Amino acid sequence: MTSINPNDIYLKVTDTYRAVALDSSACCGTNNSCCGSDLYDIDLSGAPADAVASSRGCGNPQAIAALLPGNVVLDLGSGGGLDCFLAAERVGPTGRVYGVDMTDEMLTLARRNADAIGVQNVEFRKGLIEQLPIQDSSIDVIISNCVINLSPDKPAAMREAFRVLRTGGRIAMSDVVIDGTLSDLSVDEATIRASLDWSGCIGGALTISDFTHILQQAGFVDIAITVTQHYAPGDLYGLMPATLHEGLSDAERADMGNLIARFASAQITARKPRGGCCS
């Protein structure tokens, strides 16, 4: 899906979110359109301040997760732990929440936040979303907030999600997608992706059709990808090299505007079949 070295992507993403863990004022762009907790329509005053400040989501997966008491939940790319703590409240003492993150500094922050509020039903584990440190068929609901786009191997990440879900289990994710195609732009897709910031939500964003295909290939059914917000140029220019948006001709600027208008936040839901081909 990209000619960029996957190790370079991991290093870039790790460095970016290590910085966020150490300084929550660090952000992935020029504003909070793709890196903030302002998209939650719930009271966050009871959550640890550091967990709220370090949130870099593009939506609110809690709104679509439909969590129930006793559920076992997995958060892919759990960061400072905000979504884990919100999920822990919903699943209650009979439920369990696991957060997986690849950054030591984020794991340290998340565990410190958990200790601060005395939450007992959350556990943070180090790992990649392409190689989850989670047992087969052990999870009821997987949540994720603006993390899948950071992966250089999204098919592997979705196969892992499918593996760890119980039959009938669900994914409920917020992520950045491309609403449309990149094939009609004057610059080829490989060049576009090599020029964008992979750690800032957009460089690795999938088209809706590609995301749907990857989920289908992994075995998911009842797939729904719903756009919730399109981005404006001011939201994303901070994530692009100056050479991509300064000194452009009118035609080039129109092309760049068309590209930016296709990036959007979306809600992604799907289910692992209970048995057979399509149950």
Residue, then its C-alpha position, 0 to 999 in steps of 0.5 A: m500500500t506504500s513504498i515507504n519503509p515500514n520501519d521508518i513509519y514506526l519510528k516516525v509514529t513512535d517519536t511523535y507520540r513519545a513527544v506527546a506523552l512527555d509534553s501533551s501540548a505537542c500536537c499532530g497539526t495546526n489545530n485539534s481537528c485531528c488530535g484532541s478530546d474536543l470531539y467527545d460530547i460527554d463530560l470528561s471532568g472525571a478522567p485524568a487530566d493527562a489522559v484528556a490532554s494527551s488524547r489525539g483522536c479524530g472522533n468518539p468511538q464510545a458513541i458507537a461502541a454500545l458497550l455493556p456491563g461485563n464486556v471485554v474491550l480492547d483499545l488499539g493504540s491506547g495512548g494516555g488511556l482516555d478511551c480505556f477509562l471511559a470504556a471501563e466505566r461502561v463495562g463495570p467491575t465485571g468487565r475488562v479493558y485492555g489497551v495496547d500501545m507501542t510507545d513506552e512513554m505512552l504506556t507509562l503515562a497511561r498506567r500513571n493515569a490509571d493509578a491516579i483514579g484507582v481504576q481496577n479493570v484496565e490493563f495496558r500492554k506493549g505491542l503492535i496492532e499488527q501483532l497483538p499481545i492478546q489471546d485468540s477469541s477473547i475480546d467482545v468489542i475493539i475500539s480505536n481512535c485515529v490509529i489504524n491510519l498510522s499502521p504501515d500494514k493495515p491488512a495485518a492489523m485487521r486480521e489481528a483484530f479479527r483473530v482476537l474477537r470472539t464470534g459475534g464480536r465487533i469493532a467500533m473505530s474512529d479514523v481518518v479516511i479518504d472520501g473518494t479516490l486519489s487516482d484523478l489527481s495530477v500527482d500519483e498516489a505514491t508521491i502524495r503519500a510519501s509527501l504527507d505526514w504519516s504520524g499526523c493522521i493523513g499520510g496513511a489514510l485509506t480510501i473508504s473502498d480500500f478500508t472496506h475491502i481490507l475488512q472484508q478480506a479479514g473476514f468481517v461482515d456488516i461493515a459500515i463506514t460513515v463520514t462524520q466530518h470533512y477537513a478544510p485546508g486550514d486543518l491539514y496544511g500543518l501536516m503537509p510540507a511547505t512545498l505542497h501548499e506554498g507557491l502553487s499555481d492556481a491549477e495546483r492549488a485547486d488540485m491541492g484543495n481537491l485532495i484536502a477536501r477528501f480527507a474526513s473523519a469517519q466511524i467504522t463498524a463491523r462484526k465477526p460472524r458467529g458462524g458460516c459465511c455470513s451469519 
